[in-house]
């Protein structure tokens, strides 16, 4: 009972850093997916996949399109346009996780170049390369382009998957005060934060 009271007191009185309360990190409340027994086990597999993905990306060649490091799959999936170089396949064999190569229609450099060009369209909220190398994912506003401006999206050189959303708008600073938090909130089809997590 004494331990329970101490624990309750610790939860009720969060730590304070630089005058602001610090919420202790906690494991997700939902069930652990992918057949893992604990979140720690899942995170351990995720870390190994991430490290392997970093090595593949560092050695990537012209055909690299994208990589998926999903712990539920327990393997790294790498999308590649054309023949995967022997050096990359040899690297994959030395990694601590299984690596599966899948064909891609486009490589990352050509998708990124086209994404940057299409982002000039006045309706574009975001343009991004698809991880499987199949084309671009584009989010556009639901308003028509301004009169007299070219509709750049009509000139797309790669396949597009389109969805609509409002243009991102700043909501508030959440009553921020010095020393400031990392960022504000904004809305682009869903609420998000403009802050960044760092070590």
C-alpha positions as CSV (number, residue, x, y, z in Angstrom):
1,X,0.0,0.0,0.0
2,X,2.9,2.4,0.8
3,X,4.4,1.6,-2.6
4,X,1.1,2.4,-4.3
5,X,0.9,5.7,-2.5
6,X,4.4,6.7,-3.5
7,X,3.7,5.6,-7.1
8,X,0.5,7.7,-7.2
9,X,2.4,10.7,-5.8
10,X,5.0,10.4,-8.5
11,X,2.4,10.3,-11.2
12,X,0.5,13.2,-9.8
13,X,3.6,15.4,-9.5
14,X,5.4,15.5,-12.9
15,X,9.1,16.5,-13.0
16,X,9.9,20.1,-13.9
17,X,12.6,21.2,-16.3
18,X,13.4,24.9,-17.0
19,X,10.1,25.8,-15.3
20,X,8.0,23.5,-17.4
21,X,6.5,20.1,-16.5
22,X,8.1,17.1,-18.1
23,X,5.8,14.2,-18.8
24,X,7.6,10.8,-18.4
25,X,7.6,8.7,-21.5
26,X,5.2,5.7,-21.4
27,X,4.6,2.6,-23.5
28,X,1.6,2.8,-25.9
29,X,-1.6,1.7,-24.3
30,X,-2.8,-0.5,-27.2
31,X,-1.9,-4.1,-27.7
32,X,1.5,-4.9,-29.2
33,X,1.0,-5.7,-32.9
34,X,2.8,-8.2,-35.1
35,X,2.9,-11.1,-32.6
36,X,5.5,-9.4,-30.4
37,X,5.1,-10.1,-26.7
38,X,6.3,-6.6,-25.6
39,X,6.8,-3.1,-27.0
40,X,10.5,-3.4,-26.1
41,X,10.8,-6.4,-28.3
42,X,9.1,-4.6,-31.2
43,X,11.3,-1.5,-30.7
44,X,14.4,-3.7,-30.7
45,X,13.4,-5.3,-34.1
46,X,12.6,-1.8,-35.4
47,X,16.1,-0.5,-34.4
48,X,17.8,-3.4,-36.2
49,X,15.7,-2.7,-39.3
50,X,16.4,1.0,-39.2
51,X,20.2,0.3,-38.9
52,X,20.0,-2.0,-41.9
53,X,18.0,0.5,-43.9
54,X,20.6,3.2,-43.1
55,X,23.4,0.9,-44.6
56,X,21.3,0.1,-47.7
57,X,20.6,3.8,-48.2
58,X,24.2,4.8,-47.8
59,X,25.2,2.4,-50.5
60,X,22.3,3.0,-52.8
61,X,22.8,3.3,-56.5
62,X,20.9,4.9,-59.3
63,X,18.1,2.4,-59.1
64,X,17.2,2.9,-55.5
65,X,13.5,3.8,-55.1
66,X,12.6,3.3,-51.4
67,X,12.8,1.1,-48.3
68,X,10.3,-0.2,-45.8
69,X,11.4,-1.2,-42.3
70,X,8.2,-2.5,-40.8
71,X,8.8,-4.6,-37.7
72,X,5.7,-6.7,-38.2
73,X,7.2,-8.1,-41.4
74,X,10.5,-8.8,-39.6
75,X,12.4,-8.0,-42.8
76,X,13.6,-5.0,-44.8
77,X,11.9,-4.4,-48.1
78,X,13.9,-2.5,-50.7
79,X,12.4,-1.2,-53.9
80,X,14.8,-0.9,-56.9
81,X,14.5,0.1,-60.5
82,X,16.4,-2.2,-62.8
83,X,19.0,-4.7,-61.7
84,X,20.2,-4.5,-58.1
85,X,24.1,-4.1,-58.2
86,X,26.0,-7.1,-56.8
87,X,27.7,-4.9,-54.2
88,X,24.3,-4.0,-52.8
89,X,23.1,-7.6,-52.8
90,X,26.3,-8.6,-51.0
91,X,25.8,-5.9,-48.4
92,X,22.2,-7.2,-47.9
93,X,23.5,-10.7,-47.1
94,X,25.8,-9.3,-44.4
95,X,23.1,-7.4,-42.6
96,X,21.6,-8.6,-39.3
97,X,18.0,-8.7,-40.8
98,X,16.5,-10.4,-43.9
99,X,16.4,-8.2,-46.9
100,X,13.9,-8.6,-49.8
101,X,14.3,-6.7,-53.1
102,X,11.3,-5.7,-55.1
103,X,11.1,-4.1,-58.5
104,X,10.2,-0.4,-58.8
105,X,9.0,1.5,-61.9
106,X,10.9,4.7,-61.0
107,X,14.0,5.4,-58.9
108,X,14.1,7.9,-56.1
109,X,16.0,10.7,-57.9
110,X,13.6,10.9,-60.8
111,X,10.6,10.9,-58.5
112,X,12.1,13.6,-56.3
113,X,12.9,15.8,-59.3
114,X,9.4,15.6,-60.6
115,X,8.0,16.1,-57.1
116,X,9.9,19.4,-56.8
117,X,8.7,20.5,-60.2
118,X,5.0,19.7,-59.4
119,X,5.2,21.4,-56.0
120,X,5.2,24.7,-57.9
121,X,1.5,24.2,-58.7
122,X,-0.5,26.7,-56.7
123,X,-2.9,24.0,-55.5
124,X,-0.3,21.6,-54.2
125,X,-0.3,21.0,-50.4
126,X,2.3,18.3,-50.6
127,X,4.0,16.2,-53.3
128,X,6.0,13.1,-52.3
129,X,7.7,10.1,-53.9
130,X,6.0,6.7,-53.2
131,X,8.2,4.4,-51.3
132,X,7.5,1.5,-53.8
133,X,8.7,3.6,-56.7
134,X,5.3,3.6,-58.5
135,X,5.0,7.4,-58.8
136,X,4.0,10.3,-56.7
137,X,1.4,11.0,-53.9
138,X,0.0,14.4,-54.3
139,X,-2.3,16.3,-51.9
140,X,-4.0,19.3,-53.5
141,X,-6.4,22.0,-52.2
142,X,-10.0,21.7,-53.3
143,X,-9.9,25.1,-54.9
144,X,-9.2,25.8,-58.6
145,X,-5.9,27.3,-59.6
146,X,-5.7,31.0,-59.7
147,X,-6.8,32.5,-63.1
148,X,-3.9,32.8,-65.6
149,X,-1.6,30.4,-63.7
150,X,-0.5,27.1,-65.4
151,X,-1.9,23.9,-63.9
152,X,1.4,22.2,-63.5
153,X,-0.2,18.9,-62.3
154,X,-1.7,18.4,-65.9
155,X,1.9,18.2,-67.2
156,X,2.9,15.4,-64.8
157,X,5.5,13.0,-66.2
158,X,4.9,10.3,-63.6
159,X,1.7,8.6,-62.3
160,X,0.0,10.5,-59.6
161,X,-2.4,9.5,-56.8
162,X,-4.4,12.5,-55.8
163,X,-6.2,13.4,-52.6
164,X,-7.5,16.7,-51.3
165,X,-7.0,18.7,-48.1
166,X,-7.0,22.2,-46.9
167,X,-3.8,24.2,-47.2
168,X,-1.9,23.9,-43.9
169,X,-2.9,26.7,-41.5
170,X,-1.2,27.6,-38.2
171,X,-3.7,27.0,-35.3
172,X,-2.0,28.5,-32.3
173,X,1.1,28.4,-30.0
174,X,-0.9,26.6,-27.4
175,X,-0.5,29.6,-24.9
176,X,3.2,29.2,-25.1
177,X,5.6,31.2,-22.9
178,X,9.3,31.4,-22.3
179,X,11.2,29.1,-22.3
180,X,9.3,28.0,-25.4
181,X,8.2,24.6,-26.5
182,X,9.4,23.1,-29.7
183,X,6.6,24.3,-32.0
184,X,3.1,25.2,-32.7
185,X,0.2,23.1,-34.1
186,X,-1.0,23.2,-37.7
187,X,-3.7,21.5,-39.7
188,X,-3.3,19.9,-43.1
189,X,-6.1,17.3,-43.4
190,X,-5.2,16.4,-39.8
191,X,-3.7,18.1,-36.8
192,X,0.1,17.9,-36.3
193,X,3.0,19.6,-34.6
194,X,5.7,21.7,-36.2
195,X,8.2,20.7,-33.5
196,X,10.9,18.0,-33.9
197,X,11.9,15.2,-31.7
198,X,15.7,15.0,-31.1
199,X,18.3,13.3,-28.9
